[in-house]
Amino acid sequence: MSPTALCSSVDCKEPAHLQCPTCVKQSITEGSYFCSQDCFKKSWGVHKAVHKANKGGTYDPFSTFGYTGPLRPVYPLSPRRVVPEHIPRPDYSETGIPKSEFSAVRSEIRVLSPEEIEGVREACRITREVLDIAAAAVRVGITTDEIDRIVHEATIERNAYPSPLNYNHFPKSCCTSLNEELVICHGIPDQRKLVDGDLLNIDISCFYNGFHGDANGSYLVGENASPVAKKLVQVTKECLDRAIAIVKPGMRYRDFGKVIQEHAHANGFSVVRAFCGHGINQLFHCAPNVPHYANNKAIGVLKPGHVFTIEPMICEGDYNDVLWPDGWTATTRDGKLSAQFEHTMLVTETGVEVLT
């Protein structure tokens, strides 16, 4: 057994001591280790699908789960992609645990130095380039796993590390979220092929020379998107633009939500409350929290040198979410569409500089 093997249970990442006997017989190593009999038994309903996958073909690993819409995961996932040794990487790249985020003062909103700002600016430039490359690859018939490969290769070609990879054990180099998955944009790229009329969000984050950049966009696949999908994408982009337009020193972080919610509600849509924008610098996620709904309790006032994201998630129907058993993918509770756009931005002396 590898000394770095971790428990394959969704809710546990303890060092693993035991290996599934069926996996041993089938020579399966990935996802076969567990820290205890309890974790093995708890995971059996999901884990046994690995044995079926080893016989070939695609499958739904959570076939008994109560999905809220028509979307299903299409496994097996491809192996974790390799990052060349010479590329600097964040502290969680091997362990999956972002220890630096845990040790940071949760409420401290850092004012970055000119040198740090330049570092974030460069990471954001690369992030934007990679997102544009990924968006250009969107077409009917391509799998989200193939988009992940394109993202990974474009990232390492620029000597950057794909920030999502192994962040809290996320298995891929970007997030690709389809249709009702778009609530939090944490969909895991898999073997599902895009079809005409799909609504796809691609979330890209790149770590370059010690700094992260973060951006995402929503894209209509093919020529036959529904009228509501087209309107939702347009309104979501407008929500982000309206929020960016009021960024300046002295604004409160809680004020963006009112602007976003008013525009979403005026168009018949709702705003996700469970997930928010965030600070970003040497840390992938840090203070401030930036909610996208009105009457929130976010703390902090914008100052020159603050760097953060605004990333409204707007829903066709109910804004509440349901988490899939993979521990990442959150879908709308009613199975209806959702869209998202995100930028990383810098507060300047007179307003804002959009970095992505």
C-alpha positions in Angstrom: 0.0 0.0 0.0 1.2 3.5 -0.8 2.2 5.4 2.4 0.1 8.4 1.2 -3.1 6.4 0.6 -6.2 8.1 2.0 -9.6 6.7 2.9 -11.9 6.6 -0.1 -15.0 7.3 1.9 -16.7 10.6 0.7 -16.7 12.0 4.3 -13.3 10.8 5.4 -9.7 11.5 4.3 -7.8 9.7 7.1 -4.7 7.6 6.3 -6.0 4.3 5.0 -5.0 0.8 6.3 -7.4 -1.5 4.5 -8.0 -2.4 0.9 -11.2 -3.7 -0.6 -10.8 -7.4 -1.3 -12.7 -7.3 -4.6 -10.5 -4.4 -5.7 -7.4 -6.5 -4.9 -8.8 -9.4 -7.1 -9.5 -7.0 -9.9 -6.1 -5.2 -9.5 -7.9 -1.9 -8.8 -5.8 0.6 -6.7 -7.4 4.0 -7.1 -10.3 4.5 -4.7 -9.8 1.1 -3.1 -8.4 2.0 0.3 -10.3 2.6 3.6 -9.3 3.6 7.1 -11.7 1.2 8.9 -14.4 -1.4 8.4 -17.0 1.2 9.3 -15.9 3.5 6.5 -15.8 0.6 4.1 -19.3 -0.5 5.0 -20.7 3.0 4.9 -19.2 3.5 1.4 -20.1 0.1 -0.1 -23.3 1.2 -1.9 -21.2 3.7 -3.9 -17.9 1.9 -3.9 -19.2 -1.3 -5.5 -19.8 0.6 -8.7 -16.0 0.8 -9.1 -16.0 -3.0 -9.7 -18.6 -2.7 -12.4 -16.6 0.1 -14.0 -13.5 -2.1 -14.1 -15.4 -4.3 -16.5 -15.6 -1.5 -19.0 -18.2 1.1 -20.1 -19.6 4.1 -18.4 -21.9 4.1 -15.3 -23.7 6.2 -12.7 -21.9 5.7 -9.4 -24.8 6.9 -7.4 -27.7 5.1 -9.1 -29.9 5.0 -6.0 -29.5 8.7 -5.2 -32.6 10.9 -5.5 -31.5 13.3 -8.2 -33.5 16.5 -8.6 -33.3 16.8 -12.4 -32.4 14.8 -15.4 -28.6 15.2 -15.1 -26.5 12.2 -14.1 -22.7 11.8 -13.5 -21.0 9.6 -16.2 -18.1 7.6 -14.7 -15.4 6.4 -14.6 -13.4 9.5 -13.9 -10.1 9.7 -15.7 -6.9 9.5 -13.6 -5.6 12.6 -11.8 -3.6 14.7 -14.3 0.1 15.3 -13.6 1.7 18.6 -13.0 5.4 18.9 -13.9 7.8 19.0 -10.9 9.2 22.4 -11.9 5.9 24.2 -11.5 5.4 25.9 -8.1 2.3 24.6 -6.4 0.0 25.5 -3.4 0.4 23.8 0.0 -2.6 21.4 -0.6 -1.3 19.9 -3.9 -0.2 16.7 -2.2 -2.2 16.4 1.0 -5.5 18.0 -0.3 -5.6 20.2 2.8 -5.1 24.0 2.4 -3.4 24.4 5.8 -2.5 28.1 5.1 -6.2 28.9 4.8 -6.9 27.4 8.2 -4.1 29.4 9.9 -5.1 32.7 8.3 -7.1 35.2 10.5 -10.7 34.6 9.2 -11.9 38.2 9.4 -8.7 40.0 8.2 -9.2 41.5 4.8 -5.6 42.1 3.6 -4.5 45.2 1.8 -2.0 43.9 -0.8 1.4 45.5 -1.5 2.2 46.7 -5.0 4.4 43.6 -5.5 1.5 41.3 -4.3 -0.9 43.1 -6.6 1.3 42.5 -9.5 1.5 38.8 -8.5 -2.3 38.4 -8.4 -2.6 40.4 -11.7 -0.3 38.0 -13.5 -2.1 34.9 -12.1 -5.4 36.5 -13.2 -4.1 37.2 -16.7 -3.3 33.5 -17.1 -6.6 32.5 -15.6 -8.4 34.6 -18.2 -6.3 33.1 -21.1 -7.1 29.5 -19.9 -10.9 30.3 -19.5 -11.0 31.7 -23.1 -9.3 28.5 -24.4 -11.7 26.3 -22.5 -14.7 28.3 -23.8 -13.4 28.0 -27.4 -13.5 24.2 -27.0 -17.2 24.1 -26.1 -19.1 22.2 -28.7 -21.7 19.5 -29.1 -20.2 16.1 -28.5 -17.2 17.0 -26.4 -17.0 15.6 -22.9 -16.4 17.7 -19.9 -13.4 15.5 -19.1 -11.9 16.5 -22.4 -12.5 20.2 -21.5 -10.6 19.5 -18.2 -7.7 18.0 -20.2 -7.6 21.1 -22.4 -7.7 23.3 -19.3 -4.9 21.3 -17.6 -2.6 21.4 -20.5 -3.1 25.1 -21.1 -2.4 25.8 -17.5 0.8 23.9 -17.2 2.0 25.3 -20.6 2.0 28.7 -18.8 3.9 27.2 -15.8 0.9 27.6 -13.6 -0.8 25.0 -11.3 -4.6 24.4 -11.7 -5.9 25.6 -8.4 -8.8 23.2 -8.0 -6.7 20.1 -8.4 -6.7 18.4 -5.0 -8.1 21.4 -3.2 -9.9 19.7 -0.4 -9.4 16.6 -2.5 -11.2 17.9 -5.6 -10.1 15.4 -8.3 -9.9 17.6 -11.4 -8.2 20.7 -12.8 -11.4 22.8 -13.3 -15.1 22.7 -12.5 -17.6 22.1 -15.3 -21.2 22.4 -14.3 -24.2 21.6 -16.5 -27.7 22.9 -16.4 -29.0 22.4 -12.8 -25.5 21.8 -11.5 -24.7 25.5 -11.8 -25.7 26.4 -8.3 -22.2 26.3 -7.0 -20.2 25.5 -10.1 -18.4 22.6 -8.4 -19.4 20.0 -11.0 -16.7 17.3 -11.6 -15.6 16.8 -15.2 -16.6 13.3 -16.4 -17.5 11.3 -19.5 -20.8 13.1 -20.1 -20.9 14.5 -23.7 -22.3 18.0 -24.2 -25.6 18.1 -26.2 -27.3 20.8 -28.2 -29.1 23.1 -25.8 -27.0 22.5 -22.8 -26.0 25.3 -20.4 -22.4 24.9 -19.3 -20.4 26.8 -16.7 -16.6 26.5 -16.7 -14.8 27.7 -13.6 -11.0 28.3 -14.0 -8.5 29.1 -11.3 -4.7 29.2 -11.8 -1.9 29.4 -9.2 1.2 31.2 -10.6 4.3 32.2 -8.6 2.5 32.0 -5.3 -0.8 33.7 -6.3 -4.2 32.6 -7.4 -6.6 34.0 -10.0 -10.3 33.0 -10.3 -12.9 33.4 -13.1 -15.8 31.6 -14.7 -18.4 32.0 -17.4 -21.6 30.3 -18.6 -22.0 29.1 -22.2 -24.8 27.9 -24.3 -24.0 24.8 -26.2 -25.1 24.4 -29.9 -27.8 26.4 -31.5 -31.0 25.3 -29.7 -30.8 26.8 -26.2 -34.1 27.5 -24.6 -35.4 31.1 -24.3 -35.2 30.8 -20.5 -31.6 29.6 -20.7 -30.6 32.5 -23.0 -32.4 35.0 -20.7 -30.8 33.5 -17.6 -27.3 33.8 -19.0 -27.8 37.4 -20.0 -29.3 38.4 -16.7 -26.6 36.7 -14.7 -23.9 38.5 -16.6 -25.8 41.8 -16.0 -26.0 41.0 -12.3 -22.2 40.7 -12.2 -21.7 43.9 -14.3 -24.0 45.9 -12.1 -22.1 44.8 -8.9 -18.7 45.6 -10.4 -20.0 49.1 -11.4 -20.4 50.1 -7.7 -17.0 48.8 -6.6 -15.0 51.7 -5.0 -13.3 52.5 -1.7 -15.8 53.0 1.2 -18.5 50.6 -0.1 -19.5 47.8 2.2 -19.1 44.2 1.1 -22.7 43.6 2.1 -24.0 46.2 -0.4 -23.4 44.1 -3.6 -26.1 41.7 -2.7 -28.9 44.3 -2.9 -27.9 45.4 -6.4 -27.6 41.7 -7.6 -30.9 40.5 -6.0 -32.9 43.5 -7.3 -31.9 42.8 -10.9 -32.4 39.0 -10.6 -35.8 39.3 -9.0 -36.9 42.0 -11.5 -36.4 39.3 -14.2 -38.1 36.5 -12.4 -35.0 34.7 -11.1 -33.7 33.9 -7.6 -30.2 34.3 -6.0 -28.2 31.5 -4.4 -27.5 32.2 -0.7 -25.4 29.2 0.3 -22.2 30.3 -1.6 -20.5 33.6 -2.1 -17.6 35.5 -3.5 -14.4 35.6 -1.6 -11.0 37.2 -1.0 -8.1 35.8 -3.1 -4.3 36.3 -3.0 -1.7 33.8 -1.9 -4.7 32.0 -0.5 -7.4 30.5 -2.8 -10.2 31.5 -0.5 -10.0 34.0 2.3 -11.8 37.1 3.8 -13.9 38.9 2.8 -17.1 36.9 2.2 -19.1 38.5 -0.6 -22.8 37.4 -0.5 -24.9 38.0 -3.6 -28.3 38.5 -1.9 -29.8 41.5 -0.1 -29.9 42.1 3.7 -26.8 39.9 4.3 -24.5 40.3 7.3 -21.1 40.4 5.5 -18.5 42.5 7.4 -15.9 44.8 6.0 -15.5 48.0 3.9 -13.7 48.2 0.6 -10.2 49.7 0.7 -7.6 50.2 -2.1 -5.5 47.1 -2.3 -8.3 44.6 -1.5 -8.6 41.8 -4.1 -11.8 39.7 -4.2 -14.3 37.9 -6.4 -17.9 38.6 -7.2 -19.6 35.5 -8.7 -23.4 35.6 -8.6 -25.3 32.3 -9.0 -28.7 33.0 -10.4 -31.5 30.4 -10.6 -34.5 29.9 -12.8 -36.5 28.6 -9.9 -35.6 27.6 -6.3 -32.2 28.9 -5.0 -31.8 26.1 -2.5 -29.4 23.3 -3.3 -28.9 19.5 -3.0 -25.5 18.0 -2.7 -24.6 14.9 -4.7 -22.8 12.0 -2.9 -19.5 13.0 -4.6 -19.3 15.7 -1.9 -18.9 18.5 -4.5 -21.7 18.8 -7.0 -24.6 20.9 -5.7 -27.8 21.0 -7.9 -30.9 23.2 -7.7 -33.5 21.6 -5.4 -36.1 21.8 -8.1 -33.9 20.6 -11.0 -34.2 23.9 -12.9 -31.5 25.9 -14.6 -28.9 28.1 -12.9 -26.0 30.2 -14.3 -23.0 32.0 -13.0 -20.3 34.5 -14.0 -17.2 35.5 -11.9 -14.4 38.0 -12.0 -11.5 38.7 -9.7 -11.0 42.4 -9.1 -8.8 44.9 -7.4 -10.1 48.0 -5.4 -8.1 51.0 -6.6 -7.9 54.6 -5.2 -10.8 55.7 -7.5 -12.8 52.5 -8.2 -12.0 49.1 -9.6 -9.6 47.2 -11.9 -11.1 43.9 -13.2 -8.2 41.5 -13.2 -9.8 38.6 -15.1 
